[in-house]
Amino acid sequence: MLPQAEVALMRLHQDIDGLCRTLERADIHTAEYAAEFLADIGGPTAVDALLRRLEDPAEHPLLVDAVARCLGQLGERRAVPDLIAVLRRDGSSCEAAARALGDIGDPRAVQPLLDMLDPYTPHWRAVLGALAGIGDANAVPGLLAALWHLLPRADGSRDADLGTEAVRTLGRLGSPRATAALAFLVGTGTMPSELRRAAAEALRQLDVTSAAGYGRLTFAKAALGDPDQRISEAIAEVFSSTPAGLQQLRWSVTNDDPGVRRSVCLGLGAKGDPEDVPALRIRLSEDPVPAVRRAAAHAIARIGGHEAMAALIGALTDGEIHEDVAQALATVQPSPAARLLPLLTDGTNQQRRGAATALGLLGDRRAAPELLDLLTKATTLPVQTAAVEALGRLRHLPATAALIELLTDPETPGRLRARAAWALGRLGTPESEPALRKALGEPIESIRLRAAEALGKLPGSPQAAESLTQAATDRSPDVQAAALQALGNLGATARPALRMLLATAERRLRTDVVSLLARCADTADLDTLTAIAVEDDTQAALHAVDGIARLCDPRTVNALCRIVERPDPETLDDTLTRRVRGAALRGLSRIDDPAAARAVLKYYMSDVGYLSHDAAREAVNTLARRTGTL
């Protein structure tokens, strides 16, 4: 199974003639290795040699597969007739030929590929992928003709994935000739939801404005109220792109079904016609369903204009959709900041809350002094919370002292203290570290969580790393995760804490701790990470080898060689084994050291190189590109 010639050395020395001779005369497996390196090098000589091995219909299927992949990689159009011949033989190499034809992208392959499109062929996924790769709209009629034979059946006798993938291919081809068929599928409730979703997304990719008449979209009308919002929103957007479809949306804005009203609002927003603002404004102010009002708010913001701005400001008093209205105001044009600023002092509590949120999202620093003035006990809790969040978004450093006071005041409600911790993290001022460290011991989980997150955004200190190490064993899994992420953000400062945590933390945290240590490791951690990479039977092994490889240090060569040679633990799946070895080989290929280069060549030609062939090939190519010689 191993190559019988030094093809890796040939690749390293750019010995194209030697690789060509190997391709023509060596055993099948060695020839396959030579073909891959010829494709990696490219050029007329390499292409000619590959083409010669594809011409013989009696060629070994394994080599045909390899050569087909290589010619597809090179995008060689001269190979198309021979690849079509392989495709029509419908043997074991059919799939490789189809993929290669898709990579080359020559329209001559369209009809032969369509001829292969049968629900009972094992190659249908490769054939559909090739048609999408070629991207020739002339494939659409044939694909539509085949589509009805590819769709799932009620008795479950046909794989639903086949029809779904065919629908996605129609979307990628982008021809409006598929409009009617896709609309029919979207509106057919008996089809699987995944297929209907694919049809809706495919319609979104088409230029349906060139489709003749509204009739082609008629079947999709029922999907405007589909419970799957991805379907209903996509169809509403499609309808908004044609005059007849837009008229249908305008007729449906008062439909009895709130799902229809919601998607219609979003469709009208996608169109962006100011003519629709009055109707949307009625939905925003009068619709009994909050989801419809939310959709109307975002649609109005998308259209923009002074009337849209006024409608959104008026909706700030709607407590059920306050957050959405504020977010919409932050995106509407022209900017509403000048209209919002007076509301901080003169508006109702709902208006002040909404204005604070919107101004924070807008990033308008003029609001900071007024927002800071709202942090008093005389202000209602919702308004104070919105002001704290806005000050955090604005990164208003003078607010640090007031936010620390809120965080450390036990009389302050827990929600507000948690938001104060979040805002201090946004400000990133070192003076807030002691208060945040202390907050890690609070009985309220949300405060501990936000404090841990905030400490990860500060410059950091050994004391902060120590506190976060303790928090990493918190009884709350969310706090644990936040503390670990914060330790990772501290970088080298956290290395001692992470090493201690690795030795003491419970096993379920081990993988996360190893991942974080690997991100900031230096050569002092080499022994620890090597032991994990060689012996561990979890994802931690992959993180460890990534950390070693990231160093790109000649002192890691022996460690990486040990990892490549690691035994296969019974509990470690083969995919993870290959990934660990592949990461080690990539690491070796990036080290500027002759011993690393020799190790890569050795493993490519060994049993390990065969088991991790793609990674070994990539490593040899990296060496060849980087050095050009041994």
N, C-alpha and C positions, 0 to 999 in steps of 0.2 A: 504493500500500500504506500510505501514511502518513495520519494523521488530517487532515481538511480543515478542522477547526474547533479553536479553542483549548480543547480539553477539559481540559487540565492546569490552565489558569487557572480554568476553571469549578470544578474540584475544589478548587483552593486557596481559592476564595472561597465554597465551599459553595453554588454556584449550581445548585440542583437543577432549577429550571425550565429553565434553559439546557441542562442535560444531557438532560432529558426531550425537549426540542425536537430536540436533536441525534440522540437515539436514534430519533425518529420520522421525521426528514426527511433525514438525512445519508446519504452512501454507506455501504456495508456495513461497511467497516473502521473508519470514524469512529464509526459507530453502535456497533460492538463495543467501542471504547474508552470511549464514553459509558456503555454498559451496565455495564462493570466498575466505573467510578467511582460509578455509582448504587448498585451493590451494596455498595461500600465505605462509602458514606454511610448507606444504609438508610433506613427510614421508609416510611410508607404511600404517599406520592407516588411515590417511587422504585419501590416494588413494583408499583403500578398500571401504571406505564409499562412495566415489564418484562413483566408479564402480557399487556398488549395486543400486544406483538410476538411472543408465543408462540402466540397464538390462530390465526394464519393458517397453514393447512396448506401454503400455497405459499411460505412465507417461505424466504429463502436459508439453506441448511444451515449456513453459517459463523456467521450471526447466531443461528440456533436453538441451535447449540452454546454460543455465548457466553452467551445469555440463560439457557439451562438451567443452566450452571455458576453463574451469578449467583444464580438462585433457589435452587439448592442451598446456596450459601454463606449465603444469608439464612434458610434453613430454612423457606421459605414453603409452608405446606400448601395454600393455595389453588391452587398451581401443579400439584398432583398429577394431576388429571384431564387437563390438557393435556400433561403430561410422559408420562403413560401412553399418550396418543394418539401422541405422537412415538415412543415405544418400540415401539408396535404397527406403526408404519409401517416399521420395521426398515430404515431407511435409514442414511445416514452419521452421523446425529445420535443413533442408538440408544445408543451408548456414553455420550455426554454425558448423555442423559436418565436412563439407569440410575444413573450416579454421583450425579446430582442427587437422584433418588428415595432413594438410600441415605443421602445427607446429610440429607434432610428427615426420614426415618424414619417415614413414615406406613404403617401396615399395609395400607392399600388397594392398595399397589403390589406386595404379595407375589405374588399369583397371576399378574398380568401378567409379573412378572419370571421366575417359574417357567416360564411358557409360552415364554420366550425361551431357556431353558436347554437348549441342544442342543450336542452335542460338535463340531458343524461350524460353529457360529456364531463369528465372530471376536470377539464381545463377551462371551464367557463369564466372563472375569476380572472385568469391570465388573459383570456380573449377580450373581456370587457375592459380590463386595464389597458390593453394595447390599443383598443379603439379610442379610449379617452386620451391616451398618450399621443396618438396621431392627430386627433382633434379635427378631423375632416367632417364637415357638416353633411357631406354626401353619404355618410354612414347612417344618417338618421332614418331615411325610409326603410332600409333593411332592418335596422334595429327595432323600429316600430312594428314591422311585420313579425319579427321574432318575439316581441315583448309579450304578446298574449299567450305564448307557449311557455314563457318564463315565469309568469306570475304564480303565486301560491294558490293551491286548491283548497277548497273547504274541507276535504277529507284528510288534509295534512300530508298528502303524498309527494309534495314538492317543497323544497327548501325555500322559505320566505326570503332568505338572504339573496338568492339569485335574482328575484324580481326587484328587490331594493337596490342592488348594485346596478342592475340595468337602468333603473330610473336615475340613479346618480350619474351614470354615464351620459344619459340624454342631457342632463343639466350641464355637464362639462362640455358637451359638444356645442351647446349654446344656440341651437337652431330654433327659430319660432315655429317651425313645422311640427315640433313636439308639443305645442301648447295645448291642443285639444285633448290629447291622450293623457297628459299630465294632470290637466284640470279634472278630467273624468276620474282619475285615480284618487285625487285629493278628496273629491266629493263622495267617493264610494265608501260608506261606513263599514262594509264587510271586509275591507282590506286591513291588514295589520297596521297598527299605528306607526311603526317604524318606516314602513313603505310609504304611507301617506305623508309622513313628515319629510321623507326624502323627495317626494313629488312636489311638495310645497316649496322646499328649498330650491329644487331644480327650476321651477317656474320663476322664482326670484332671479335666477341667473340669466333668464332669457329676455330678449328684447321683444316683449309681447306687443309693443306698440305697432310692430309691423305685421302682427297676426291679423288676418282679415276679420273685422267685426267683433262685436261683443260675444257672439255665439260661442266662440272657442273657449271662453272662460265661464260660460253659464253653469256648467256642472260644478264648478268650484264654489259657487255662491253659498252652498250649504255649509262650507267650512268656515265661513265668517264667524260662526258661533261655536266652533269646535272647542271642546274642553281642553284640548292640548293647545296651550297658548302659542307655542312655536308655530303651529299650523295656522291658527287664525291670524296671527300677526303677519306671517309671510303672505297669506292670501290677500289681506287688506292692503298691504304694500303693493302687491301685484295689481290689484284693482285700481289703485290710485294712479297707475302709470298710463291708463288708457282713458279717453273721454267717456266711453260708455261705462267703464268700471267705476270711474270717479262719480258719475251720476248715480250709479247703484249705491255707492257709499253714502252719498248725500241723502238719498231716499231712506236709507237704513239707520240714520243717526238717532231716530226715535223708535227703533224696533223694540218690540216687547221683550226680547231676549237680552239681558244685560251683557252676556258674552258677546253678542253681535255689536251692541253699542260700544263696548270697550274696544274691540278690534277696529271698528269703524273710526273711532276717534284717533287711534294710532295711525290708521291709513291716511286720514285727512292731514295729520301732522306730517307724514312722510311726503305728501304732495306739496305742502308748504304754500298753499294759496291763501292770502289774507282774506279772501271772500268767505272762507270757512270759519273764521274766528268768531263771528256772532253765534253760530250754531254750537260751536264748541264751548263758548262762554256760558250758554244755557246749560249744557251738560255739566260744566264745572260748578255752577251755582245751584242747580236744581235737581240733578239726578239723585235718586235715593240710594244708589249703590256706590260705596266708596271707591271700588275698583274702577268704575267708569269715570268718576271725578278725577282720580289719579291719572288715568289715561288722558283725559281732557287737558289736565294741567301740563303734562309733558308735550302733548300735541301743540298746544297754544305756544309754549316756549319755543318749540321747534320752528313754528311759523314766524314768531317775532313781530315786532312793531309796537307802537305806543298803545294800541288797543289791547294787545296781548299782555303788555306789561301791567296795564291798569286792571285787567281781569285777574291776573295772578296776585297782585297786591290786595285786591278785594277778597281773594280766597284765603288770605292768611288767617282769617278768623275761623276757618274750618278745622277744628281740632282733630278730626279723624284723618285728615290727609296733610297735616301741617308739614311733615318732613318732605313729602313729595313736592308740595307747593314751593317750599324754600329751595329745594334742589332745582326746580324748574326756573325759579327767579334767578338762580346763579348762572343759568345758561342763556337766558333770553337776551335778545338784542333789540334796541340799544340797552346799555347797562342801566339797571334800575337803582344803582347805589344812591344817587341824589334823592330819590323818592323814599328810600328806605331809612336813611340816616335820621330824619326827624322822628320816625316812628320809635326809635330807641328811647326817646324821652317823652313823646307826646301820645304814643299809640296805646291801645288797650294791651292787656297782658299777652293775648294771643298774637297781636301784631308785633309787639316787642320781641317775643320769642321767635317768631318767623323772621323778622328783620335781622335779628342777631345771627340766626343760622345762615341766612342767605348772604349776609355781609361777610361772614367767616368764609363761606365757600367762594365768594367773589374775590377774597384776598384784599379787600379794601382797608388799608391801614388807617384811613381817616376815622374809622369807627372805633379804634382801640380805646381811646380815652373814655368814651361813653360806655363802652362795654365794661371797662374796669369799674366804672361808677355803679354798675348794676350788681356788683358782688357785695351786697349788703343784706342783712337779715330782713330788711324791709321789702326786699324783692322776692317775688314768689319763686318756689323751687324750680319749676319748668323754665322760667326766664333766666334764673341764675345758671342753670345747667347749660342752656343754649349759649349764654355769654361766656362761660368757661370754655366750652368747645370752640367757640369763635376765636377767643384769645389764643388758644392753642394753635389753631390753624394759621392765625396771623403771626405766630411766633413773637408775640409782644413781650419782650424781655422785662419791661417794668412791671409786668403782672406777676413776676416770680414770687415776691413776698406775699401777695394776697392769696395766691394759689397754695403756697406752703401753709399759710394760716388755715385755709379751708381743709386741706388734707389732714392737718394735725389736730383740728378741733373735734373732740369726740361728740359735741352737740350737733355737729353738721350731719345731715342725712347721708347714709352710706353711698347712695347713688351719686350725690354731688362730690363726695370725697373721692370716689373712684374716677370721676371725670376730671377732677383736679389733678390726680396722679397722671392720667393720660396726657393732660395739657402740659404738665411739667416735663414729660418725656419729649413732647414736641419742642418745647423751649430749649431743652438740653443744657440748662445752666448748672454748673458743678455745685453751686450752693444748695441745690435741692436734693443732693444725694443722701445726706443724713436722714431727712424726713422720709424719703422713699425707702431707704433701708429699714427704717423703723416700721413703715407701713407693711412690710412683708410679714410682720407678726400679728396683724390685725385679725380679728375673728371673722370679718366679712370677706368672703371669697373674692368678690368683684374688686375690692380695694387691693388685696394681695396680687391679684392678676394684673391689674393696671400698673401697680408699682413695679412688678417684675418686668413688664414690657418697657416701662419708662427707663429703668436702670440700664437696659440694653442700648438705649439711645444716648446716654450720657458718655462723657469721655472715659469714665470708669476708673476704678482704683482697686488695689488688692482687697480692701475692705468690702467694696461692692461685690467683687468676685466671691469672697467668703460668704456674704449674706445670700447671694444667689445660689451658691452650692447647697446651703441649708434649705433654701426654697425649692430646690430640685427634688427634694424628698417630701414635699408638701402632700397633705392628704388629698388635695384636689388634683386630678390629672391635668386640668387646664393650667393651673399654676405651675405644675411641674414642667409642662411643655414651654410655657412662657419663660421660666427661669433658665431652662437649657438654651433656648434661643437667645436670650439676653447674654448668657455666658459666651455663646458663639460670637456675638456681635462685639464683645470686648477684645477679641483677638488674643495676642500674646499675653496680655495681662491675665487672662483666664487660664493659661496653661497649667500652672500648679494646682488650681482648683479642679480643673478637669481630670488631671491625673489622680488626685485624691478621690474624686467622685467615681472614677473608673474602678478604683479598688474597693470602694465601700457601697456603691449604689446597688439596688436590687437588679436582678438580671434583665428585667423587662426594659430598663433604661439604658442598658449597655450599648445597644446599637446607636442610639442617639448621642450618647457621650463620645463614643468612638468617632462618629461623624464630625462632631464639633472639634475634638482634639486634632483630627486629621487636617482640618482647615487651617489650624494655626501651628502645626507641629514644626519642630526643627530636628536636627540630627540627634539631639539628646533623647528624643522619643522613639528613635529607630528600633531599638530592641523591643519595646512594648508593642509598637504597631506591627513589627514583623511576626511576633508570636501570635498576635490576633489573626493576621492575614494567613498564616500557615495552619493554625490549629482551629480557628473558630468555624462553627458550622452554621452561621447566620449571615445576614447582610452586613454585619459588622466587619467581616473579612474584606468585603469589597471597599468599604469606606477606608479601612486601614491601608490597603494597597494603594488606593488613590492618594492618600496622604503622603505615603513614601514616594510615589512617582512624582508628586507635585514638587518635591524638593529639587529634582534634576541634579543630584549631587553624586559624584563618583563613589562616595562612601556608601551609597545605597545599592551598589551593583550586587554584592553578595546577597543582600537581603532579598532583592528582586529575583535573583536566581533561585533562592530557596522557595520563594512563593510559586514560581513557575513549576518547580518540581514537587510541589506539595502533593501528598496523597489525596485520594478522593474519599472523604468521609462518607459513611453510609447515609448519613442524614442530610447531606448537602446535595441539592439537585444539580443535574448536569449543566443546566443553563447557568447557574451561579458559578459553578466551577470554571466554565469557559470565560465568564466575565472577569473573574479574579485573575486568571492567567493572562487574559487579553490586556487587562490594565497593567499588569507587571511587564508584559512585552512592550507595550506602548511607552512605559516609563523607561525601560532600558534603551529604546530607540532614540530617546531625546537626550540621553546623557553623552556628553562629549568625552568619551573614554574608550580606548581600544577594547578593553575587557567587555564593556557593554555591547559593542558591535559584534564581537566574537560570540557572545552569549546569544544574541538574536539569531545569528546565522546557524548556530548549533541547534537551537530549538526549532527553527523552521524545518530543519532536515530530520527531526527526531519524531518519536511517537507523540510527544506533547505538541510539537508543531502541527502534526496531522490533526490531533483532537481540537486544537485551537487554530485551525488553518487560516481563517480570515484575519484574525488578530496578528498572527505571525507574518502573513503576507503584508499587512499594513505596516508592521514594524520594519520589515526589510525595505519597503518602499520609502519609509521615512528616512532610514539610513542613507538610501541611494540619493534621495533629494538633498539631504543635508550635507553629505560628505562627497558623494560621487566616487569614493574609493574606500578601501578597507584601511 
